[in-house]
Amino acid sequence: MQDVLQSLGVAVEDFIALRRQLHRYPELAFDEHRTAALVAEHLTAWGYKVTTGLGGTGVVGTLQRGPAGGPRLGLRADMDALPIQEAVDEEGGRPWTSQRPGLMHACGHDGHTAMLLAAALALSRQTQWRGTLHLIFQPAEEGGGGALRMMADGLFTRFPCDAIFALHNMPGLPKGHLAFRDGPTMASSDYASITLHGTGGHGAMPHRAADPVVAASSLVMALQTLVSRNVDPMQMAVVTVGALHAGQANNVIPAQARLELSLRALDPLVRSQLHARLQTVARAQAESFGVRAEVDWRPGYAVLINHAAPTALARTVARELLGPERVIEQTAALPGSEDFAFMLEQVPGSYAFIGNGDAPGGCMVHHPGYDFDDDILATGAAFWLRLAETFFSLRSPEPPPPPPPPSAQR
């Protein structure tokens, strides 16, 4: 770890303090005004050309070394928090516990922002690399599709990248270990509402009604066959019915019932298959009970697919930085979702994980008791620094040979 700290060359404790400051004042999707202003202020002070307001509250810091036309690298961190009340112990919590009721950094985006800022300072002090560096601080990753908003505002036309990378902390992985995967890495996430329209009636006379509650109950079970009897068993897919709303009284058959679903897949073709089969199964099940199904499909995040060459580069950098014993070469895919997937559809790149600790009783992200582990901040920042240096050194053209001495020109 001491080698990592030395390679970073910045005062890590300053960025731990910054991370805790961000944690105290969390902001939800597209409301990251305070966070964005802090990011922009630091980047400007370090010599970056700063663009704000991209995608609403996004920030891009650009630093160019050498002539235009060289290699272009994008590094991305997310900034938004979650609508979760932070858990506190009997002593009132940590000194940096959220000061905004009902909001907290429950996914570590405060740590991601601080890590990239630490690397930004280190890279601003380096003079030997040649190329264009774009540091992308993205709003609204938590379901808001901030990546799409930044791209719609011209992210990659205004700030073109030859490769792009992102890093996310992961509880359950050993502290400070880096994990990589090429190919499908995180699942798509789509949502659907199914409204069953029946005929209400008295609970004592069901034969005079068309009961949407019974149809909904059967449909919940039938929807599980989308995975068990339609998707290849070697593929991953999840169909979850998270809510079923119907009726108010125990002796009244309601006229409607509504199901709320989430659907996930690790393959775009399986994602399409779930969409098609959901429509068919819902309508056929409804018809068999004499009711009508109305399906509202809401596409969410795409499958996150890492590109092989950028992932191989990131692995190599991690092995050189930490040693092979602290690198997971091909980690398991995750059923969670990430809107960095949309960026990877436009630019080759890779999304990696840094272990937030695997101690018993540790909290997973999106838990009221979760906190980013400050011990990993230096590792993540040093990885960004070394990755940028390596990327630019591999892609920068060789300088032209010096002209021959005058005697050789005659």
Secondary structure, 3 states (H helix, E strand, C coil): CHHHHHHHCCCHHHHHHHHHHHHHCCCCCCCCHHHHHHHHHHHHHCCCEEEEEECCCEEEEEEEECCCCCCEEEEEEECCCECCCCCCCCCCCCCCCCCCCCCECCCCHHHHHHHHHHHHHHHHHCCCCCEEEEEEEECCCCCCCHHHHHHHCCHHHHCCCCEEEEEEEECCCCCCCEECCCEEEECEEEEEEEEEECECEECCCHHHCECHHHHHHHHHHHHCHHHHCCCCCCCCEEEEEEEEEECCCCCEECCEEEEEEEEEECCHHHHHHHHHHHHHHHHHHHHHCCCEEEEEEEEEECCEEECHHHHHHHHHHHHHHHCHHHEECCCCCECCCCCHHHHHHHCCEEEEEEECCCCCCCCCCCCCCCCCCHHHHHHHHHHHHHHHHHHHHHHCCCCCCCCCCHHHHC
